[in-house]
Amino acid sequence: MISSLIYTPRLILSPIGWADIEDVTALKTDSQAFGHMLGGVRTSLKVAIEMGEDTVYWGCHRIGMYVVRENIKFGHSRFLGITGIHNRPDGRGYALRFSLWPWAQGRGYAREAAYAVLTEAHARGHDRIVAVAKEDNIPSRRVLGGIGMVVENVFFRHENKMIMYVSTQITL
């Protein structure tokens, strides 16, 4: 059986759940942290609805959104943000997503967490994972390129140029 927890040298990723609602609500309702995400900043009600959808998604797909925390052996592990895999509503496929608090950015946490989830998704049989970033979201694009994803397509969404990345795993 595959564990749902993912450990990296600096992080612990755990499946998102109702115990995380306060941290996730704070993140998703913050314009600095969530302004670049698909759908933008959320209301508290929308966060609760998405939390329900995320827990159901885990039950159906054995993978989904994760809460990202520091991997501290003793003491309180700070909530850094979220990452995970979700099926895109526009039909482009299973997509890698991530959002960290601005104070946690620039330290390699996003790259470490996103790579861990991408690796886990491939290990669980998802051969093709996409990710989408606005053209001007250079930090996210650096993360995606840094974990080995390559540009596959460009499209426009609400007058924003979007860059779609892909990671494929060849199965023999």
Order of alpha helices (4+ residues) and beta strands (2+ residues): beta-beta-alpha-alpha-alpha-beta-beta-beta-alpha-beta-alpha-beta-beta
